[in-house]
Amino acid sequence: MAAIAIAAAMWCFSGRSDSWLRSRVVKISSPMGMCSGEQVRAPSGVDYILTAGHCKGLAPDDIATVTDAEGHTIDRMVIAEDPNQDLLLIQGLPNMHGLDIASGFSFAEHVRTFTHGHDMDTYETEGTVIEKKHLDIPVGEASDCPQEPKYRVVDFNTILGPLPVCCLSVDEIATNAGIIPGSSGGMVVNSSGELVGVAAASDGYFGYFISIYDVQKFLSGY
């Protein structure tokens, strides 16, 4: 089943408090819609905002409008994009220590998401890591589909008949922690409050996130 991109909505952590984690969640918005993102600390020690690559359309001219947990809005520059891994890096919020990056994750591990799903202040869910699954994530019109190996045109069934859509074909991690509209780009964290993935999509049954191993590769130069 093709996944539906989400670019438009208790246990105690041993490492970071809930309030500390919530303060690292941001909204990325434009007239086209909204995504979530999170402040992370790159290997260099520099703090950036990390989100899903398919949220790039919300940053015209490489400028993203970001709203922090206290409701302050600021424009931040797009720093880097990896369209093949569906990741986007944005200039970080000033004077805020970002999330630490986990070394890995395990299947059946307990995780939690902190996002702005459905445009709420902070939407929190929890669940477990289930499996790796191949997905086709819609990213745009068929006519604009990049001529790269991970992109292909897929026919989606609509009430008007098949609709060709450009999709990014990727392997993502399934979880039963809820991922809803507005959650794309939001944080998936482990019990220590470390980032283990970036929310990316839903198929109506499970949520999917970009693996921390892909995040590690993306951030290795930063």
N, C-alpha and C positions, 0 to 999 in steps of 0.2 A: 504494500500500500504506500502510495506517495504521501509524504508528510506535508502538513500545512504549516508554513512559516508563520511565526508569531512576531511580526514586526509592528503591529499597530497598538495588550494588557498583558510531648515536649521533654526534650531532655536538656541537661545543662552542658554547655560547651566547656571543655576543660581549658581551652586556650583563650578565647575571646567572649565577652558578654554579648548578649543579643543587641543591646543598645549600641555597642561599638560596631558590630556588623551592620546594623541598619544605617548607621551614619555614613557608611561607605557605599551605599546604593545611590545611584543617580538616575534621573530621567534624561533621555535624549529626545528632543521633540522638534517638530516642524509642522507646517500646515499639512504635510503628507502623512503624519502619524507620529507614533512614539515607540521608543525602545527603552530598555533598561541598560544599565552598565554598572561597573564597580571600580573603585579606586584600588589599584594593585601596586605592589612594589616589585619592580623589575630586578633582574640579577645585579644590575649596576648600582642599585640603591635608589634609583629615580622612581618617583611615583607617577603612574599614568592611569587613565581611565581605559578599561578594556570592555569591549562589547562585541556583538556578532557582526560579521562582515556584511550581512544582508541589510544592516541598518545604515549603510553608507549613504543611501538615498536621502537620509534625513540631514545630511551635512553638505548642503550646496556650497560650491567653491571651497570645499575642504574646511568649512567652519561648522562646528556642532554647537547647538544651543543646549546647555546642560543645566539642570536644576538639582541642587544638592538637597540633602535630607532636611535642611532648615528652610527650604523654599527659596533660596537665593539662586538667581539665574545668571549664568556667565557664559560667554562664548569661548570655546576652546578649539584649537587647531587639530586637524587630523594629522597624526604623525606617521602612521604606516598602515598598510592593508595587506592581508594575505587572503585573496579571494578563493584560493583553492582549499583553504582550511576554514573559511568563513569567519575570519577574525579581523577586528579593527582596533587600532590603538589611537587614543586621543590624548592630547595634553592634559595632565592631571590637575586636580584642584590644589590650590596652594595650601601649604602648611597642614597636610593631612597624610599620616602614615598609611600606606596602602596595605591591602590584604597580603599575607604571606602565601607563596605558591607551594602547594603540597608536592611531595616527591612522587606520589602516585596514588592509586586507589585500588580497591578490591571489589569484586562482585559480591553482592549481598551486604556491602557496607551501608551503614545508615548515613544519609545525607540530608541537607536542608537547603532550600532555595530562599533567597531574599531578592525580590524584584519589585517592579511597579506594575504588576499585572492589573489589567482593567483600570489603569490610571489611578490606582489607590496609592496612598502615602507609602506604605510598604506592604507587599503581599508575601506572606511566609508560608511555605509548605514543607513537609518532610516525607521521607520515604526511603527506599533502598535502591541501590544500583542493581540492575537486572541483567542486561546483556548488551552486546554490541550488535548493531543492526545497520544494514545499508539503507540509505534514504535518498529520495529525490526532493530537494527543498526548492520550492519556487523562488526565483530571485528577480524575474522581470519578464518582459515580452519576448516572444520567440524571435522576433526580428532583430533584437539587440543581444542575442545570445553570443557570448565570447567563443571564439574558435580555439578552445582549450580542452584538453582531455576530460576534465572533471565536469564539464558543462554539456548538457544535451537538452533537446526539445522533447517534452513529454506532453501527451494529450490528456487533459483532465476532463472528466465527464461533468457537464453542466446541464441545466434545464434546456439550454439552447443547442445542446450537442457537444461534441468534443471541442475543447479549446486548447490550442497549442501554447505551451508556456515554457520559458527557459528555466531549467532546473540545475542546481548544483548537486552532483551525485557524490555523497560522502558516507563515511562510516561514523555513526554517532553512538552514544551510550544511552540506553533506555533506562528510565527510572519511573517509579510510580509516584514520585513527588510531583505535584501539579505544576504544569507550565501552561499559561493561559495568555490571551492577547495582551501585549505590553511587556511580557516577560523576556522576550528575546534579548540576549546580551547580559541578562542578570546572573548573579552569582549562584553557584552550587558549591557548598562548603561541607567539610567533614566535621567530626565531633570536636576537633581542635580549633575550628574556625579558619582553617586553611582552604584556599580555593582548590577545588578538584575538577571544576568544569565551568563552561559558559552555556547558559540556557539558549537553545536554538530553535526547537520546533515541537510540534505535537501531531499525533495522528488520530486524535480523538480518544485514544485508549491510554497511551503512555506519553510522557514528556521525553525529550531527547536533549542531550547536552554535548558540547564539544569537549573532547577528552583533555585532561590536564597535560597529557603527553604532547598533544598538538599545541597547547598553550605554551609549554616549555620551549618547544622549537621556535615558535613565533617570537617569544620574548628574549631568546638567547642573545640577540644582538643589541639588546637595550638594557 
